[in-house]
């Protein structure tokens, strides 16, 4: 069973643009990316969209659908009524290259700023040993497909461009939390999380968790525990006394 749907798709580039109206066929079982592809095939062959796997695992087709950050390939048309107008726009937080394609290089810059895993001294790679409970603690975070929807929806950078230099965003604070939880990681990441990656700017509104297509509990399982450990390190009087005695 098919019907004619009303779509509004943002067209333009870094110089500007606007919404263009389309009437397009929708078939049962299709997702928004299917409709974008149909528009390319039938009405707008120059429409730019980034995609790869069409299975919700590559994170390429991130956009905003009716104002909500989503993956185009994982948003079913059955989500909307036949009379509803579906508006598709690029992610708002990142500069537009063309149409639905954004320049997400900000995220790769931030990724390079996170120090890599630092193995303990005197332990060869083949001798690493971990308890299963420690493996499971960080396994959730490894499901991240780097769609950057959490980065896009985080209002710390979405609404404040000036914060981008000093704030790494939930995806990379989650990476720091993952490494900090690792029992074999010898790096001290607490100070850097606060001073270099802007952990203090996060006010745990959970907007990043709400849009994660992998259902990672970014706020509850990564950011809040990291904040607690940083606060303990900086303000716990017993820890301060221990450090003074150690020094």
Helices and strands as residue ranges (DSSP letters): E 2-13, E 16-27, H 32-42, E 62-65, E 68-71, G 72-74, G 77-79, E 85-89, E 96-98, E 101-102, H 105-113, G 125-127, H 132-139, G 140-143, H 149-153, H 155-158, G 161-163, H 170-181, H 190-195, G 199-201, H 207-211, I 218-223, H 224-235, H 237-246
